[in-house]
Each structure stands twice: as C-alpha cells, then as structure tokens.
C-alpha cells in the first residue's frame, strides 16, 4: 500500500497513517462489492444481463452529479 507512505512524505509535520485501517477501507468499499458482484454474475448470469443496462445508466447518472 502506497497511501500511508505517500501521506507521510507529502504532509508536513509528524503525520501518521493507519495502514491496516486503509487496507480495511479498500477491502470493504472496493474489493468486497467486486467479489459479491462477480459471484452473483457467475451464479445468476441471466439476472446480471438484465440488470446491466439499468445499472450502467445509474452509474452514468451518479458520476455526472460530481
């Protein structure tokens, strides 16, 4: 993980970054949903094919808000 090192190098003063906390956050926010999505795709392929288009529109809409 490069984030704790980058924070320590770029932030002034005595800055500490919790590597395990950052790793847990990455797992919980990115890797776990990805794994669940892949498992659902493998088990329920027809459902994921039907949901692809609405989810793509939702993703495009939510990205355009920021």
CNS distance restraints for C-alpha pairs under 8 A (distance, minus, plus):
assign (resid   1 and name CA) (resid   5 and name CA) 7.87 0.50 0.50
assign (resid   1 and name CA) (resid  19 and name CA) 7.44 0.50 0.50
assign (resid   1 and name CA) (resid  23 and name CA) 7.69 0.50 0.50
assign (resid   2 and name CA) (resid   6 and name CA) 5.97 0.50 0.50
assign (resid   3 and name CA) (resid   7 and name CA) 6.01 0.50 0.50
assign (resid   3 and name CA) (resid  19 and name CA) 7.96 0.50 0.50
assign (resid   4 and name CA) (resid   8 and name CA) 6.14 0.50 0.50
assign (resid   4 and name CA) (resid  16 and name CA) 7.44 0.50 0.50
assign (resid   4 and name CA) (resid  17 and name CA) 4.98 0.50 0.50
assign (resid   4 and name CA) (resid  18 and name CA) 6.91 0.50 0.50
assign (resid   4 and name CA) (resid  19 and name CA) 6.00 0.50 0.50
assign (resid   5 and name CA) (resid   9 and name CA) 6.18 0.50 0.50
assign (resid   5 and name CA) (resid  17 and name CA) 8.00 0.50 0.50
assign (resid   6 and name CA) (resid  10 and name CA) 5.99 0.50 0.50
assign (resid   7 and name CA) (resid  11 and name CA) 5.65 0.50 0.50
assign (resid   7 and name CA) (resid  15 and name CA) 7.35 0.50 0.50
assign (resid   7 and name CA) (resid  16 and name CA) 7.77 0.50 0.50
assign (resid   7 and name CA) (resid  17 and name CA) 6.99 0.50 0.50
assign (resid   8 and name CA) (resid  14 and name CA) 7.74 0.50 0.50
assign (resid   8 and name CA) (resid  15 and name CA) 5.70 0.50 0.50
assign (resid   8 and name CA) (resid  16 and name CA) 6.40 0.50 0.50
assign (resid   8 and name CA) (resid  17 and name CA) 7.23 0.50 0.50
assign (resid  11 and name CA) (resid  15 and name CA) 6.58 0.50 0.50
assign (resid  18 and name CA) (resid  22 and name CA) 6.28 0.50 0.50
assign (resid  19 and name CA) (resid  23 and name CA) 6.09 0.50 0.50
assign (resid  20 and name CA) (resid  24 and name CA) 6.03 0.50 0.50
assign (resid  21 and name CA) (resid  25 and name CA) 6.19 0.50 0.50
assign (resid  22 and name CA) (resid  26 and name CA) 6.21 0.50 0.50
assign (resid  23 and name CA) (resid  27 and name CA) 6.17 0.50 0.50
assign (resid  24 and name CA) (resid  28 and name CA) 6.01 0.50 0.50
assign (resid  25 and name CA) (resid  29 and name CA) 5.88 0.50 0.50
assign (resid  26 and name CA) (resid  30 and name CA) 5.51 0.50 0.50
assign (resid  26 and name CA) (resid  31 and name CA) 6.68 0.50 0.50
assign (resid  27 and name CA) (resid  31 and name CA) 4.67 0.50 0.50
assign (resid  27 and name CA) (resid  32 and name CA) 5.76 0.50 0.50
assign (resid  28 and name CA) (resid  32 and name CA) 5.46 0.50 0.50
assign (resid  28 and name CA) (resid  33 and name CA) 7.41 0.50 0.50
assign (resid  29 and name CA) (resid  33 and name CA) 6.82 0.50 0.50
assign (resid  30 and name CA) (resid  34 and name CA) 6.24 0.50 0.50
assign (resid  31 and name CA) (resid  35 and name CA) 6.12 0.50 0.50
assign (resid  32 and name CA) (resid  36 and name CA) 6.19 0.50 0.50
assign (resid  33 and name CA) (resid  37 and name CA) 6.02 0.50 0.50
assign (resid  34 and name CA) (resid  38 and name CA) 6.17 0.50 0.50
assign (resid  35 and name CA) (resid  39 and name CA) 6.15 0.50 0.50
assign (resid  36 and name CA) (resid  40 and name CA) 6.13 0.50 0.50
assign (resid  37 and name CA) (resid  41 and name CA) 6.10 0.50 0.50
assign (resid  38 and name CA) (resid  42 and name CA) 6.22 0.50 0.50
assign (resid  39 and name CA) (resid  43 and name CA) 6.15 0.50 0.50
assign (resid  40 and name CA) (resid  44 and name CA) 5.47 0.50 0.50
assign (resid  40 and name CA) (resid  45 and name CA) 7.31 0.50 0.50
assign (resid  40 and name CA) (resid  48 and name CA) 7.44 0.50 0.50
assign (resid  41 and name CA) (resid  45 and name CA) 4.83 0.50 0.50
assign (resid  41 and name CA) (resid  47 and name CA) 7.81 0.50 0.50
assign (resid  41 and name CA) (resid  48 and name CA) 5.74 0.50 0.50
assign (resid  44 and name CA) (resid  48 and name CA) 6.46 0.50 0.50
assign (resid  45 and name CA) (resid  49 and name CA) 6.21 0.50 0.50
assign (resid  46 and name CA) (resid  50 and name CA) 6.42 0.50 0.50
assign (resid  47 and name CA) (resid  51 and name CA) 6.21 0.50 0.50
assign (resid  48 and name CA) (resid  52 and name CA) 5.90 0.50 0.50
assign (resid  49 and name CA) (resid  53 and name CA) 7.94 0.50 0.50
assign (resid  51 and name CA) (resid  55 and name CA) 6.06 0.50 0.50
assign (resid  52 and name CA) (resid  56 and name CA) 6.02 0.50 0.50
assign (resid  53 and name CA) (resid  57 and name CA) 6.31 0.50 0.50
assign (resid  54 and name CA) (resid  58 and name CA) 6.18 0.50 0.50
assign (resid  55 and name CA) (resid  59 and name CA) 6.03 0.50 0.50
assign (resid  56 and name CA) (resid  60 and name CA) 6.16 0.50 0.50
assign (resid  57 and name CA) (resid  61 and name CA) 6.07 0.50 0.50
assign (resid  58 and name CA) (resid  62 and name CA) 6.04 0.50 0.50
assign (resid  59 and name CA) (resid  63 and name CA) 6.10 0.50 0.50
assign (resid  60 and name CA) (resid  64 and name CA) 6.23 0.50 0.50
assign (resid  61 and name CA) (resid  65 and name CA) 6.65 0.50 0.50
assign (resid  62 and name CA) (resid  66 and name CA) 7.44 0.50 0.50
